[in-house]
């Protein structure tokens, strides 16, 4: 009881009840694996606090699940199981499903904005703008599903009597380290391209700012994205990342969230990823440094290209 | 009646003028290696010493990278795309003019049949330069993003199975996109790369745009790890590819890797058997099976397996193994003693693990490195010869009953480079091609290559594609933050 009284918890900032006011119902933040919301198999949780605002120090927001290596492995199993079906859906259907995610997010703008504001220390207006940008980013990627093959594939005019065609295909299961600072827009900017391309993803959410990610997971669960296509684990990036990087059943690794993560050296992760030649998206930055890029810029196709393979099929032509 | 005998039809060696020894090609000139170490390259068909070649030390590699950097900052970097393209067109023409010389030299140094070097390697190498020449001034139309720029100095390490062709695959797109290169050919097949240096001189390519450093693994490692190299392009084994990936971890160097394969060649019961048999032969015995995308695992539908294997064996008795310079030769020499040893070890293991080994009767030359076309039947998924890349003329035969089983077996490998499908049923071909986890799928054909057609693998067969519009991606940098970081 004392913690609620002294620390004024909850992302909405609601205080203890007094006469005539309502006692708020707090949210329990869980993992999202295989379409379900389990707590960590390890039974652990960790305290999530807000960004310091003004003279007030960080305040308690929630106890998030502290995912374990085993949770990551379970998530990879779920992703592997879901990926073929997701990739086999028509591009039109995948676009519809991703657009539905944007619709659900839009309906949850207030909640997401409150969480982003608390996590990133933004004003309510600024946080709403960030959520708007994140929704728009889903819409942008939703529109790409049925264009990638035409833009990135094509017919090859070979010097012989052959029909020769190249088309992009998803690489499989993508491990994602979500950006640490940009808790929602950054997260959407790394998850949406991988999913748009027909991959399944296992995301390690921002360590210090995981709450918007869990709410995004709830948006995914209540849209039409099949369970297992997106899996989201909250916890210590330094604990979760090596498992993703070295997992033999992960095909690609997005290291965006290595920038600014405590105890994470992206070179080590890249070295581990070499074991089965994962496709690696390096974090931005110069030299050995990693920095978080400006997520508000139009993304371009580099990130989706990195999680696509090109398949070329030859067939003879003749009478 | 006995088999028809053919009179020998050897191609003349007179067109090739071998020098007793070769230096390194750095900054447009021939320069002695600083370490002074030399090694010999031999004809694998006769073990005759062909020439001595300089072994580039780390200091030599450094000099070559500096020459490439100077050229990049200097004339090459300032040149218009149209002029770069003209140099590539010149090179393509000179390759065509000197085609016969290149083909004979390639066959001497590599051991591959002259009909393959003459009809496949050299014409395709010229075609790669022609194709990429046209891109040099059209890169902004390639759909990669606005304002594509060169990545910088590219370090390229190529294998011994297609020495000139792999050079063309690496050098042509790099130059078209405005980069400069330092290329290390394989230690057993350096000669056509050194002749290519002469071609660059004839084309008056500015000094330092192409540098050739000969040597073995140490030279390659020095090149890959040189801090002045902006991008690494490697073709070779998955094992070395992983080492390279590890050594580049944490750096900002980019890399493309074309690595090993264990391709399934799937024959359904409705396939035209004669064509399929030709495709199986081409799939695994082309270039002595020294092909990363070779169809080394034959998956044949159970109800036609006996007939396919019977007709395959009959066809193999007509393959002519021997002098690579003979225009009637189908299967030439194994490239090196070391590779021959590896093929022998894996084949012995195949027998020891319980598969049945068969080779046609054929007389092999007494000198040189030779291995007869070999077929293993009764191979199981778990057998080493069904899992590991042999990189030789060794075929493993497995069977399947349903399309689902064929796909599951085909995909049951860490590799994902290529695959073949043989069926008369179009809808089945398209379904199977969709399911296969491989970068290139040949349907009712095999081992076809073209500069316009991207080539490269899924999974542990590597990173990136070579050829076509896709192949340009590896050699351009794009303006604007994030695009560059990947």
Interface residues (C-beta under 8 A of the other chain):
Chain A: X151 X152 X154 X156 X157 X158 X159 X160 X162 X164 X166 X171 X251 X265 X266 X267 X268 X270 X271 X273 X274 X275 X276 X277 X279 X281 X282 X283 X284 X285 X286 X287 X288 X293 X294 X297 X299 X300 X301 X302 X303 X305 X306 X309 X310 X311 X312 X313 X314 X315 X316
Chain B: X127 X143 X145 X238 X241 X242 X245 X246 X248 X249 X250 X251 X252 X257 X259 X414 X429 X433 X436 X438 X439 X440 X441 X442 X443 X444 X445 X448 X450 X452 X453 X454 X455 X456 X458 X459 X460 X462 X463 X465 X468 X469 X470 X473 X478 X480 X481 X482 X483 X485 X486
